[in-house]
Amino acid sequence: MTDQPTALVNGRVLTDHGPQDGFAVLVRGAHIDAIVRADDARAAAATQHDLKGRLLLPGFIDVQVNGGGGVLFNAEPTVEALATIGAAHRKFGTTGFLPTLITDTADVMRQALDAVDAAIEQRVPGVLGIHLEGPFLAAGRKGIHDASLFRLPDADDIAAITRNRRGVVMLTLAVEEVPLDTIRQLSEAGVLVVAGHTAANYATTRAALDAGVCGFTHLYNAMTPLGTREPGVVGAALDDPHSWCGLIVDGHHVHPAALRIAIAAKARGKSVLVTDAMPPVGADSAEYVLNGQTIVARDGICQSDAGVLAGSALDMATGVRNLVHMVGLPLAEASRMASSYPAAWIGLDRTHGRLVAGQRADFAVLDDALVVHETWINGVRYEA
């Protein structure tokens, strides 16, 4: 690590008070050393990097990434695949992500867990942990998952999931299928247990929240809807002030009005942008194979031949643009939904998600059209 800091200058820095002109961000090694006025002597003495008037945002953190760069994590649960997926997504400002394994066999699940541990040990840029989306799900809300692989967690599963891992472990499960004692055991062991692909009613979901469920996977999708007499999973999610909700903001999974309702209903900081991204993100090919089916991304929609949504072709930068232009959020709040809020959800808010001294030097540099031009991870700059 060099003693000479780098000063990111001539940009609009998104601070806690919104975009600010006239500041320089000093980077030393993998961390933000200080944010100072542009005319500060420390900025003048540092190596200069010209942002060319662009926006400097905290790097995006995506807690649901199935694939990218033509690679599906389920098909290739390896360190090499994780490096390819991360490289594809960092073109769109993603500086941290949870590779997501959808329902698969116990053997593949263990390979995926071990691959993520190895990737973190080898410092593959951006890998923060793993998201296991299944196989403990409900057949009635299976979506594109292979219901023949659904099962209840056994002692070996719990041991593998709760073993001392190098990164975050998030687990999506159907709260009506998994006993509350198991949910409590997983949560107390540090697993981030979230509800998804579930046909539960409100009371069952409420009990699961009390047992340790901390959030909801792709709110509205693959769960019981809000009703007047039975609030369902969606009602429990919107009613609970403490849990987080992942939202796929691609214009296909959830109507913009429903997105606005959810964001308004949840406490500030509890609505999180996710992509649920599949291999077409950052790839030349729009096709991939999932559960033996060829899926094609057309007009931004990934669907099976039967019309079932199969993840998305969304990247985080497009999601931020959609939050601004389609949902109507201020840029600062859209950025927080992509950075500081997910960092808080996965317990990394002390080190990730904001532009303040001491945090990781993870940045997304965007122009006025909110297109990414540079991504920085741990103080290393990558061209978009």
C-alpha positions in Angstrom: 0.0 0.0 0.0 1.4 3.3 -1.0 1.7 6.3 1.3 0.7 8.6 -1.5 -3.1 9.1 -1.6 -5.1 9.6 -4.8 -7.4 12.6 -4.9 -10.6 12.1 -6.9 -11.3 15.7 -8.1 -13.6 17.7 -10.4 -16.6 15.6 -9.6 -20.0 15.9 -7.8 -19.7 13.8 -4.7 -22.8 12.2 -3.3 -22.5 12.8 0.4 -25.1 12.2 3.2 -26.5 15.7 2.2 -26.8 14.9 -1.5 -24.6 15.7 -4.5 -21.9 18.3 -3.6 -19.6 20.2 -5.9 -16.2 21.5 -4.8 -15.0 18.4 -2.9 -12.2 15.9 -3.4 -12.2 12.3 -2.1 -8.8 11.2 -0.9 -8.2 7.4 -1.3 -5.3 5.7 0.4 -5.0 2.0 -0.3 -8.4 0.3 -0.1 -10.1 3.0 1.9 -11.4 6.5 1.8 -8.8 8.6 3.7 -10.8 11.8 3.8 -13.3 14.0 2.0 -12.0 17.6 1.8 -12.6 20.8 0.0 -11.1 20.8 -3.5 -8.7 23.6 -2.6 -7.4 21.7 0.5 -3.6 21.3 0.5 -4.0 17.5 1.0 -5.8 17.2 -2.3 -3.2 19.3 -4.1 -0.4 17.1 -2.7 -2.1 13.9 -3.8 -2.0 12.1 -7.1 -4.9 13.6 -9.1 -7.6 11.7 -10.8 -10.0 13.9 -12.8 -13.7 12.8 -12.6 -14.5 15.2 -15.5 -17.5 16.6 -13.8 -19.2 13.3 -13.3 -21.2 12.0 -10.3 -19.3 10.0 -7.7 -21.6 7.6 -5.9 -21.0 4.9 -3.4 -20.5 1.6 -5.2 -23.6 -0.5 -5.7 -24.2 -3.6 -3.5 -26.5 -6.3 -5.0 -27.7 -9.0 -2.7 -29.2 -11.2 -5.5 -27.0 -12.0 -8.5 -27.6 -15.4 -10.1 -25.2 -14.8 -13.0 -23.6 -12.4 -15.5 -21.1 -12.4 -18.3 -22.7 -15.4 -19.8 -22.2 -17.5 -16.6 -24.9 -19.0 -14.3 -23.6 -19.6 -10.8 -25.7 -22.9 -10.5 -24.0 -24.2 -13.6 -20.5 -23.2 -12.5 -20.2 -23.0 -8.7 -16.5 -22.1 -9.0 -14.1 -19.2 -8.1 -13.5 -18.6 -11.8 -17.2 -18.2 -12.5 -17.5 -15.8 -9.6 -14.7 -13.7 -11.1 -16.5 -13.6 -14.4 -19.8 -12.7 -12.9 -18.2 -9.9 -10.8 -16.4 -8.5 -13.8 -19.6 -8.4 -15.8 -21.5 -6.5 -13.0 -18.8 -4.0 -12.1 -19.2 -2.5 -15.6 -22.6 -1.3 -14.2 -21.3 0.1 -10.9 -21.7 -3.0 -8.7 -18.8 -3.1 -6.3 -20.2 -5.8 -3.9 -22.5 -8.7 -4.5 -23.9 -11.9 -3.1 -23.7 -14.6 -5.7 -27.0 -16.3 -5.6 -27.6 -20.1 -5.9 -31.1 -21.0 -6.7 -32.6 -24.3 -5.8 -30.2 -27.2 -6.5 -28.9 -30.4 -5.0 -27.1 -30.6 -1.6 -23.9 -31.3 -3.4 -24.1 -28.2 -5.6 -25.0 -26.1 -2.6 -21.9 -27.2 -0.7 -19.8 -26.5 -3.8 -21.2 -23.0 -4.0 -20.6 -22.3 -0.3 -17.0 -23.5 -0.6 -16.4 -21.5 -3.9 -17.6 -18.3 -2.2 -15.3 -18.9 0.7 -12.4 -19.5 -1.7 -13.2 -16.4 -3.7 -13.2 -14.2 -0.7 -9.9 -15.8 0.5 -8.5 -15.1 -3.0 -9.8 -11.5 -2.9 -12.0 -11.9 -6.0 -13.3 -8.3 -6.4 -16.8 -7.7 -5.2 -17.7 -11.1 -3.6 -19.2 -10.4 -0.1 -20.8 -13.7 0.6 -23.5 -15.9 -0.7 -27.3 -15.9 -1.1 -28.9 -19.4 -1.1 -32.4 -19.0 -2.7 -33.8 -22.4 -1.9 -34.1 -25.3 -1.8 -36.4 -24.9 1.2 -39.2 -23.3 -0.7 -42.9 -23.8 -1.4 -44.1 -25.7 -4.5 -47.1 -23.4 -4.8 -44.8 -20.4 -5.3 -42.0 -22.0 -7.1 -41.5 -19.6 -10.0 -38.8 -20.9 -12.2 -37.3 -23.1 -9.5 -37.3 -26.9 -9.9 -39.8 -28.0 -7.3 -38.6 -31.6 -7.5 -35.5 -30.5 -5.6 -37.4 -28.7 -2.8 -36.9 -30.3 0.7 -36.7 -29.4 4.3 -33.3 -28.6 5.8 -31.6 -31.5 7.6 -28.8 -31.4 10.2 -26.1 -31.6 7.4 -27.7 -28.6 5.6 -27.8 -26.6 8.8 -24.2 -27.5 9.6 -23.0 -26.5 6.1 -24.9 -23.2 6.1 -24.0 -22.1 9.7 -20.3 -23.2 9.5 -17.9 -20.3 10.1 -18.0 -18.7 6.7 -15.7 -16.0 5.3 -18.6 -13.8 4.1 -22.3 -13.0 4.5 -24.7 -16.0 4.3 -28.3 -15.1 3.2 -30.9 -17.8 3.0 -34.3 -17.5 1.3 -36.9 -20.0 2.5 -40.6 -20.5 2.7 -41.6 -19.7 6.2 -44.5 -22.1 6.3 -42.3 -25.0 5.3 -39.4 -24.6 7.7 -40.0 -25.0 11.4 -39.7 -21.9 13.5 -37.1 -23.5 15.7 -34.9 -24.0 12.6 -35.4 -20.4 11.5 -34.5 -19.3 15.0 -31.4 -21.6 15.0 -30.2 -20.3 11.6 -30.8 -16.6 12.6 -29.0 -17.0 16.0 -26.0 -18.6 14.1 -25.7 -15.4 12.0 -27.5 -16.5 8.8 -29.6 -13.7 7.3 -32.9 -15.6 6.9 -35.3 -14.0 4.4 -38.8 -15.1 3.3 -39.4 -15.9 -0.4 -41.1 -18.3 -2.7 -43.7 -18.8 0.0 -47.4 -19.4 0.2 -47.6 -18.4 3.9 -50.4 -16.3 5.4 -49.9 -13.2 7.5 -49.9 -14.9 10.9 -47.3 -17.5 9.9 -45.1 -14.8 8.4 -45.4 -12.7 11.5 -44.4 -15.6 13.6 -41.4 -16.2 11.3 -40.3 -12.5 11.7 -40.5 -12.9 15.4 -38.3 -16.0 15.1 -35.6 -14.2 13.2 -36.6 -13.6 9.5 -35.0 -10.2 8.6 -36.3 -9.6 5.1 -38.1 -10.5 2.0 -36.8 -11.7 -1.4 -38.1 -9.9 -4.5 -41.1 -8.4 -2.7 -44.5 -9.1 -4.5 -43.0 -11.9 -6.6 -43.5 -15.6 -5.6 -45.5 -14.8 -2.4 -49.0 -14.4 -1.2 -50.4 -10.9 -2.0 -51.9 -8.2 0.2 -55.6 -8.8 0.7 -58.2 -7.0 2.7 -59.0 -9.8 5.1 -55.8 -11.8 4.7 -52.8 -9.5 4.4 -50.5 -12.4 3.3 -46.7 -12.2 3.0 -46.8 -8.9 1.2 -48.9 -7.4 4.0 -46.6 -8.8 6.7 -43.6 -7.3 4.9 -45.1 -3.9 4.5 -46.5 -3.9 8.1 -43.2 -4.8 9.7 -41.0 -1.8 10.5 -37.8 -3.7 11.0 -37.4 -6.0 8.0 -35.8 -5.2 4.6 -37.5 -5.8 1.2 -35.7 -6.5 -2.0 -37.2 -4.9 -5.0 -36.6 -5.7 -8.7 -37.0 -2.4 -10.5 -37.0 -3.5 -14.1 -40.5 -2.4 -15.0 -41.6 -6.1 -15.5 -41.5 -7.8 -12.1 -43.4 -5.0 -10.3 -45.5 -2.2 -11.5 -44.1 1.3 -10.7 -47.2 2.2 -8.6 -46.7 -1.0 -6.5 -43.0 0.0 -6.0 -44.0 3.5 -4.8 -46.5 1.9 -2.4 -43.9 -0.4 -0.9 -41.2 2.3 -0.6 -43.7 4.6 1.1 -45.0 1.9 3.4 -41.6 0.7 4.6 -39.4 2.7 7.0 -36.7 4.7 5.2 -33.7 2.5 4.6 -35.6 -0.8 4.4 -36.3 -0.9 0.7 -33.4 -2.3 -1.3 -32.7 -2.4 -5.0 -31.8 -5.9 -6.3 -31.3 -7.2 -9.8 -32.0 -11.0 -9.6 -29.6 -10.9 -12.6 -29.0 -13.8 -14.9 -26.2 -14.6 -17.4 -27.2 -12.1 -20.1 -26.1 -9.1 -18.0 -22.8 -8.0 -19.4 -22.8 -10.8 -22.0 -23.2 -10.9 -25.8 -25.7 -13.7 -25.7 -29.3 -13.2 -24.6 -29.8 -17.0 -24.0 -28.9 -19.3 -21.1 -30.0 -22.7 -19.9 -31.7 -23.1 -16.5 -33.1 -26.4 -15.3 -32.8 -27.8 -18.7 -34.8 -25.0 -20.3 -33.4 -22.4 -22.7 -34.3 -19.0 -21.4 -34.1 -16.0 -23.7 -33.9 -12.3 -22.6 -36.2 -10.3 -24.9 -36.9 -6.6 -24.3 -35.3 -6.9 -20.9 -37.5 -9.8 -19.8 -36.1 -13.2 -19.0 -38.8 -15.8 -19.5 -39.3 -19.5 -20.1 -41.3 -20.8 -23.1 -44.2 -21.0 -20.7 -43.9 -17.3 -19.9 -42.5 -17.8 -16.4 -40.1 -15.0 -15.3 -36.6 -16.5 -14.9 -34.6 -13.8 -13.0 -33.9 -10.6 -14.9 -31.6 -8.9 -17.4 -31.3 -6.0 -15.0 -28.1 -4.3 -13.9 -27.8 -2.0 -10.9 -27.1 1.1 -12.9 -30.3 0.6 -14.9 -32.1 -0.1 -11.7 -31.0 3.2 -10.2 -32.1 5.0 -13.4 -35.5 3.3 -13.2 -35.9 4.4 -9.6 -35.3 8.0 -10.7 -37.2 8.1 -14.0 -39.8 5.4 -13.6 -40.5 5.4 -9.9 -39.8 9.1 -9.3 -37.2 9.0 -6.5 -34.5 11.6 -6.0 -31.1 10.4 -7.2 -29.7 10.5 -3.6 -32.4 8.1 -2.4 -32.1 5.8 -5.4 -28.4 5.6 -4.8 -28.9 4.8 -1.1 -31.3 1.9 -2.1 -28.4 0.6 -4.2 -25.6 1.1 -1.6 -26.0 2.1 2.0 -29.4 0.3 2.5 -28.2 -3.1 1.2 -24.9 -2.6 3.2 -27.0 -2.2 6.3 -29.1 -5.3 5.5 -26.1 -7.5 5.3 -24.4 -6.0 8.3 -21.6 -4.2 6.4 -22.7 -0.6 6.9 -19.6 0.2 9.0 -17.3 -0.5 6.0 -19.5 -0.2 2.9 -22.1 1.8 1.2 -21.3 5.5 2.0 -18.8 8.1 1.0 -17.2 8.9 4.4 -13.7 8.6 5.8 -12.8 5.0 6.8 -15.1 3.2 4.4 -14.0 1.0 1.6 -13.0 3.0 -1.5 -15.8 1.5 -3.6 -17.3 3.9 -6.1 -19.5 4.2 -9.2 -18.7 7.1 -11.5 -21.7 8.1 -13.6 -22.5 10.8 -16.1 -25.7 12.9 -16.1 -27.6 10.2 -18.0 -26.6 7.9 -15.0 -24.4 5.7 -17.2 -21.4 4.2 -15.5 -17.9 5.2 -16.7 -15.7 3.9 -13.9 -16.0 1.5 -11.0 -13.6 1.4 -8.1 -13.4 -1.6 -5.8 -11.1 -1.4 -2.7 -9.3 1.6 -4.3 -8.7 -0.1 -7.6 -10.1 1.6 -10.7 -11.9 -0.3 -13.5 -13.1 1.1 -16.8 -16.8 0.4 -17.4 
